[in-house]
Amino acid sequence: MAALAGRERFPLTFAPPFSRSVPRLRSTPARLRAAVAAVVLLACCLATVIAVVSSGLSGDFQAIGQRDAPEVNAATGLYFSLNDMDAQVANVLLVGGGTALAADKRQDLAAYASDRATADADLQQAAVTASGSAAAQRELRMVLNGIGQYEALAADALLADQQAPGTAGQIGTAERNTVAGKASPAALDYYRQATDLMRTGILPTVSSLTGVNAAGLDAASNAGRSAALTGIVLTTVSGLLLLAVLLALQVYLAKRFRRIVNPALAVATLIAVGMTVTAVVRLDAEEGHLTVAKQDAFGSILALSQARAVSYDANADESRYLVDPGRAAQYQQAFLTESQQLAAVGNVGIFGYDAALAADIRAYQENNSNIVFGGYLGTEFRNITFPGERAAAVRALLAYQVYERDDRKLRALAAKNLAAAVAYDTGTAPGQSDWAFNRYSAALSSVVAINQDAFTSAVAAGQGNPLLDGVFPAAGAALLIVLALAGARPRLAEYKQTRVDEGQRADLQVSEMRWNGEDAEDTPRPGH
């Protein structure tokens, strides 16, 4: 009963299975090992985040620079080439068979052939880059079908003009027709069909293709910026957790082993700080490169490229206005519509446009932040970013103003002398319409070149070095892990040696007790 009472007074207790399966962190070695394991895990996490995000951003930049931007450029280039093809056909019909403008006719035919070759190249480029987009491929098929029909109608128009009675192409005529601006009815009929197909069928489809490709570029840019911002957050969190564990480990070692600084862990901490800061700065720079490439540079490139294409359409409408009197009012209204697309100045007629544009330009010159006009040129002026871009954009705007003024001279001249108006329209000498247009077109191209250089530089800077993007975080994490192990290992060995010394002293004490005849079973052993 006494024994039973003793058992009741000191009941046996059993630890639950879960508590026996979880490693105890009450001993110093267990805590050190857990801290080192946490350092290893967090270092690997930090390196993985940096490598994955950097690799993804490099891929985004590569897609933007080698796929998305070329797709948009090919579509806008195709729009321009097709537009200019139609303009050159109108110019050929406009100059007729007169000897005075024979050089202009040869030049127009050469430009038509050049535009046709460029359009074919742009179509091939668009077909290659659009291989992964069903929507883009559908638009391309429609464009291809339309171009085939257009070229047949344009060829019929040119042939009908060449064979019309009284023109230079008619064999056996006694006298050549030298009246410019008087296309034959048959040629004019074919041209109307061709230009209507181009303006209402082909060009809207190409414009839609440009929109599809631009949407792809926007999606890639937005995905890249989102990935960069997410990477900054994940890198910061992983780095701070790693630093917290390293600092906590050093504080614990300082208190437990009375050592102020652990050199290996101090260096590991510096490496963790360096990895985190470098990665965050790099990712922030990547996000900045994406902004420069897409918003600052390519936003202007797209607007200016579309402005260039619309400008050539407007220039062609001048020729159409002269060559087709039956549709003169329609083409005059089309010119005004295109002028508003280039620089919107409010609800004015064609003969009030110059004054409204001049007022908006004066307002801008007085205060560069006061951009009243809209359209593609307004988009560019609201997005001026790079050195030299403002001066180049102002030159383009002023050249455009001169061209617009020359258009009014052209229309006034057409009402008095059609032949003189044709010569003025197609002439490239200083003071003539095409001279002013060519100066304006060249000024636009110079602004595009500034933004294209910035776009190329931003994409190149953003792509980085894929090898370094993978090696840098892996090497940093490996070195950090080695230093963490090197910093903890001596303390573990020291603790183990202390336990060994304590065991040896206990064994010596037991031996002495036995020598003195004492009961050694009553002496506790270290660790029990």
Secondary structure, 3 states (H helix, E strand, C coil): CHHHHHHHHCCCCCCCHHHHHCCCCCCHHHHHHHHHHHHHHHHHHHHHHHHHHHHHHHHHHHHHHHHHHHHHHHHHHHHHHHHHHHHHHHHHHHHCCCHHHHHHHHHHHHHHHHHHHHHHHHHHHHHHHCCCCHHHHHHHHHHHHHHHHHHHHHHHHHHHHHHCCCCCCCCCCCCCCCCCCCCCHHHHHHHHHHHHHHHHHHHHHHHHHHHHHHHHHHHHHHHHHHHHHHHHHHHHHHHHHHHHHHHHHHHHHHHHHCCCCCHHHHHHHHHHHHHHHHHHHHHHHHHHHHHHHHHHHHHHHHHHHHHHHHHHHHHHHHHHHHHCHHHHHHHHHHHHHHHHHHCCCCCCCCCCHHHHHHHHHHHHHHCCCCCCCCHHHHHHHCCCCCCCHHHHHHHHHHHHHHHHHHHHHHHHHHCCCHHHHHHHHHCCCCCCHHHHHHHHHHHHHHHHHHHHHHHHHHHHHHHCCHHHHHHHHHHHHHHHHHHHHHHHHHHHHHHHHHHHHHHHHHHHHHHHHHHCCCCHHHCCCCCC
